Amino acid sequence: MHPSDQRTILLPLQHPSIIPQCSNLKISSAPETPVREKQDPSSLTPPLTPIRSDPMRNTANSNLGHLDQDIECVLGSQISHAIVDSGSSLTPTTEEILSWEKTVPRPCTKKYQRQGSGDQELGRGAWSTVFRAEFLQFQPSPIPTPPTSPISSPSKPTIKQLLAVKAAARRDARKILYQEARILTYLHSSAHASRYIVPFHGYDEASQSIVMDAVPLNLDTHTKSCLETARLNPSGVTMFDPVCGIREWKTLATQLIDGLAFLHSKSCVHGDIKPANILLRPKCDDSSEAYTALYCDFSSSRIFSGDSKSDEDRSQQITALSPDFTSPELFSALHSGGAVATMASDVYALGVTLVVAAIGTSPYAISNVQMQKLSMAREGRVLDFARVSGQPSRVMKGKIVERCVKGALEKSSANRSTAEQWKGDVAAVFESSTSFK
């Protein structure tokens, strides 16, 4: 169900099978029972309540999350840690960050169930289908007191946490989902990952599915809704602002650029940045920001090893792309059969995404012919084409949007800003702008 301006084109699958084998599982033992000090028999205070040993009690520091088990997967002579966390989000359990080579998918240990079928489908992509599901968290019934019947009722589900379960839509997509689960596990080993990417609950090996938080609203749907509102309520006051409003666009740009800088600091290339792959989670606090923007869909992602000649890098050639958000150098590389997404192509894709968030539609929407739109995208003149769209005043030269994205939309990847440079440039633009003072 891809909109026309975000159509995904499938290319021949070249993902390798990299499923590691784990053996010699070792479960860490429960903490020892605390020893109670002897009481002074001369003490006049009432006797203390006996302390009962509770092997399920977690004695770790609360900042490390609620741990149930620490499973050590022995891979030959090296050890890889797969953390089983009973909490709702993955947080680091040690100061040591998991290395990519040792990472195995974090298992999903909690029970969940899908919510019906058909209309409970949250989305569909080139490789997978995302279904709505929920965790059932049980709470024991209270101990009955007279005159209540002494027979207690069974435990009942009290809290239902909404989930998104990503399942393979094709048999050859299972390896891709496994790799995506590895990448999510690796990224979530960082303490700040949940600020930028969708919360990840683990990989369900039985169904070969990825379990995540469900965030029903994405940026594609939101910007189209904002565009419709702007068309129905034209205003000379806001005609130069992004369709979602200047302050919301500023927040969105800041969050997404910060998030991209985080991904790249972890040597992760997303590979398919576009509005449909950005989720907007409503904020529940009293801040002025309405949403938190989160990256999702890492099925086209890869961890950059730093050695461009390595087998893993060569095997990560593009298998699917969204033409409107594809950089000029990737289009050129497709002809030679060696197109590989890079950090520079990520920056370009996010630049186009922020232009779409400003005007509410594709910068190539002036054409209804797909081949012509493809030709326009190859030229790398995003802002030029956006200025002849239905909302040209929102991306005028010298205005906020153009000043923020021009460094990311350089046609030559060599002249393009890095995510970290872009982050600083945009902060300087916002600081100097009178719109936020």
N, C-alpha and C positions, 0 to 999 in steps of 0.2 A: 504494500500500500504506500509506496513512495510517491510523493508529489512530483509533478513533472520537473520542477526546478531542482529536485534533489534525487533524480533517478540514479540508481546504482547499476553499473555495467559489470557483469561477471566476466572474468578472464580465466584461462585455464588454471586449475588448481595446482599449486606447486608446494603446498605446505608439507614438511616432512613429518614423519611419525617420530615423536620424541618422547613417548611415554616411558618414563623410567620405571624400574621395578624396585619395590621396597621389600625388605625382608628383615628378619630378626627384630620384630617390634618389641620395644621394652616400655612397659608402663611404670611410671614413677610411683613409688609407694606413698601411702597416705601419711600425713604428718603424725609425729608421735604424740601420745596423750600427755597433756601438760601435768606436771607433778604438783599437787597441792601441798603447801607447807603445813606442818603440824600445828595444831592450836595449843595455846597455853591452857592447861586444865584449870588454872586459877581464874581464867577469864570469866567474867560475869555476863558476857554478851551471849545472845542466843546462838545455837550451833548453826554453822553455815550449811546452805543447801548443797548436798553432794554434787560434785561436778561430774557430768556424764560425758564420756568420750564420744565425739562425733566425727567419724572418719571423713565425712563429706564436707566438713567445714574448711573453708579456704583460709589459710593463714598467711597468704602472700600479701604484699602491700596492695592497698586498694587501687593505686595508680596503675597496677599491672593488669587490671581486668579480673574477671571471675574465671579462674582456670579450673577445669575439671581434670585434664590430663595433659601431660607433655610427652608426646610420642616421638621417639627417636627412630627415624628410618635409616638403616645402615645401607649405604650404597657403596659396595666394595670396601675400601678403607676410609671413606669419608662419611660424615654424618650429616643428614639433613633434618631439620626440625620442622615438624608440622604441628602447629598449635591448635588444639581443640578448645574452642572458647564457647562458653554458654551464653555470653552476652549478645546483644543485638548488633554490634558492629565489631569489626576487627581492629584491635589496637596492639601495638608492639608489646611483647611480654618480657623482653630483655633489651638492654642497651645495644646489643649487637644486631645489626641489620642483616637480614638474610641475603646471601649472595645469590645471584641469578642462576648460576650453574647448579646450585644445590636445591633450588626451589622446586617443591612438588605442590600440587593444588591442596589448599586447605580443605579438609573434609567438612561437609555440613552434617552436624551430629544431631540437629533438632528435627523433630517430626513436623511436617507441613502437609497441607492438602490444597488441591486446586479448588477454586470457587466456580463450580459449574463448568460449562463448556460453551464454545461458540462466542457469545457476546463477552466472555471474560478474557478474550485475547487482547493484550495490551499493545501489541505491535508485531510486525513481521518484517524481516530483512532478507538479504540475499542468502544467508546461511541458516537462519534460525527463526523461531517463533517464540514470543514472550507471552507467558500466561500469567494471569492473576492467581495468587495463592495466599495462604495465611499460615502463620505459626499458631498452634494452640498451646497456650501456657496454662497449666493446671495449678489450682490452689486447693489444698486439702480443706475439707469441711471442718468447721470449728468443733471442738469437743462439746458434746451435748450436755446440758445442765437440766436438772429437774425443773418443771415437769416434762421437759422434752423427752421423746423416746430415746432409750439408750442406744438404739441402732443408728449409727451415723450414715448419712447418704454418701454415695461415691463422689470422688472429686469431679469438679465441673470446670470446663474452660471458662476463664474469667477475662482474659485479655486476648484480643485477636490482632496480631501484627500483620499488616498488609505487606505482601511480598511480590516480587516478580521472578518467575522461574523461566530461564532461557533454555530452550531445548532445541536440538538440531532439527532442522527442517529437511535435511538430506543426509543420507548415510555418510557421504564423504565430508560432512561438516563436523563430525564428532571429534576429529583430531584438532580442528580449529577451536572448538569449544574447550577442549582440554588445555590447549595452549593459552587461550584467553584466561582460563582459571589460574594457570601458573602466573600469568602477568598480574592479575588482580591480587593474588597472594603476595607476590613480590612487592607490588606498590603499597599494599596495605601494611607492610612491615614497617613503614614510616609512620611516625606519630601524627603527622599532619595530613595523611592521605584523605581522610573523610571530609576535609574541607573542600576538596577539589574533585573527587570522583565518587561515583555512586557506592554507598555502603555495600559490602560484600559479605555474605554469610557462609559461603563455602561451595564446594563442588559435590554434587550428589552423584557418586559413582554408579549407583544402581540404575539411575535413569539417564546418566551422562548429561546432567543439567547443571546450570549455574544458578545459585540462589542469591538474590539481591533484595535490597529495599525496593518497594514499588513507589515510583514518583510519576504519577500519571501525566503531568504537564511537561511538554518539551518546548524548546525555543521556537521551533517551526510553527507549531500551533499558536503560540502566544503572539508572535510577530504578525501573523496573518489576521488574528483577532484585533490587534492594535491598528493595523492598516485599515480594516473595515470601520473601526470606530473613528479614525481620522477622516475617512472619506465621508462619513455620515455627519461629522461635526467639523467642517472646515473652519480654520481660524488663522488670521493673519499674524497672530501673536506667536503661534507655535509652528508655523509652516517651515521654519528653518531648523527645527529640532527633529530628532529621531521620532518615529511614529510611536514608540513606547514612552517618550518623554526623555528630556535631556538627563535628568538625575538617574532614572532607571538605566539608561544606556551607559552612563558613566559607571554605575555599580557593576553592570553586566561586563563591560569591557575590562574593568579592573580585576574582577574575579576570574574571568576566563584567561586573561594574560598571566595572572599570578599562577593559575592552575597549569597552564602550558609550561611556564618556567619550572614548576615543580616536576612535571612529567619529564622534561628534558634533563633536569638535575639528576633524575633517576635513570638516565640513559634510555628513556622510553620514547619511541616515536608512535604517536597515536595512529596515524595513517588514514583516518576517515573522519576528520572534523567537519561538521556541518550542523545546522540548527536542529535537525532531527536527532542528532546524537548528543544533545545537550539538554539535560533535565533541569527543571526549575522547581526546587523544593520550597514551599512556603515557609516563611520564618514565623515562629510563634512568640518571639520576644517583642520588646517594645522598640526595637530599632526602626530607623526610617527605611530600611531595605526590605522590600516585599519578598524577595526570593534569594535563594542560594543557588548559583549555577554549578551544576555537576557534570563532568564528562562521563559518558557511558559508551558501550559498544566498543570493546577493545579487540574485536575479532580480526581487524586488519593491523593490529599493533605488533611491534617487535621491540626487543631490548637490544640496543646497539652495542656491539662488543668492542668497538673501537678499531677493529681490524677489518677493513673493507673487503679484504680478500678471503675472509674466513668462510667456511662452508655454511655456517648459519646465516651470515649476511647474504650470501648468494641465493640461499633458499627462500629468502623473505621477499621475493619479487611480488609485485602487486597482483592480487587475484580478483579484486573488485575495486571500482572507483566511482566517484560521483563527479561527473564532468564539470559542473558549475564551480566546484571547489578544488579542482585539480590545477596545480601550478604548471606554468609553461614548460619547465624542464622535464616534468614527468610526461607530458604529452610527447615531447621530443624523444624521450627514452623509450616510450612504448613502441616506436617504430623499429628500434634495435632489439626489442625483446628483453631489455634489462632494466625495466623501470622498478626502482625501489624507493619507497617513501622515506623521506629524510626529515630532520628537524626543520630545515628551511621550507620544505613543502607543507609541514604542519603550520608554520607561521603564516604562510600565504593563505592556507585554507581558513584559518581563524580570521585573517583580515577580511576575506570575502564574507565570512559568517557575520562579522560585525557590520559590514555594509548592508547585508540583508536585514539585520536587526534594525538598521536605521531607516531603510526605505520600505520594509515590509514585504519585499518580494525579491526574486532573482534579479541581478543587474542585467541579465540578458533576456528579461521578460518582454522586451520590445519585439522580439521575434517569436512566432508560434511554430517555426519550423525547427525541428530538433537538430538537423545537420547544420543549419545556420547558427544556432546557439552554440553548438560544439565548436564551430569555426571561430566564433567570437571569443569563447573561453580560451582557445589556444593563443590568442593574441596578447593576453596578459594586460589588457587595458580596462580593468574592472571599474575604476572610477569614471572613466570616459563614458562607458556604456551606461553606468548608473545615472549619469547626469542627463541622459535622454530617456530615462524611464518615466513612469507616471509621478514620481516624487523627486524631481531633480533638485529642488531647493534644499533638501535635507543633506545633500552631500556636496554643497557648493565649495569652491576653492576658498581656502582660508578659514573655513568654519571648523567647528570642533571635530566632526567625524573625519573630514579629510585630513586634518592635521594629525589625528591619532593613528590612522591606518596607512598613511602613504608609505612609511618605512617598511611595513610588512608586505606591501603589494608591489615592491620593486620587481620588475620582470626578470632581472638577472638574480639568481640565488646568491651570487657573490656579493651583491650590493644590498641584499635584504637584511633587515635587523634580525638579531637573534632574539629569543624570547626574553632573555634577561635584559638586553639593551632596550627592547620595546617596552618592557615594564617601566624602566626609568624614563624613557621618552614620554610615555603617556602620563606618568605622574607629573612631569614638568608641564605638560600642556594643561592638565586640569588645575595645577597650582597657579598658572598664569592667567587662567580664564576668569573673567568677571562673572560668568554664569553661576559659579559656585561660591561666590563671596557674599 
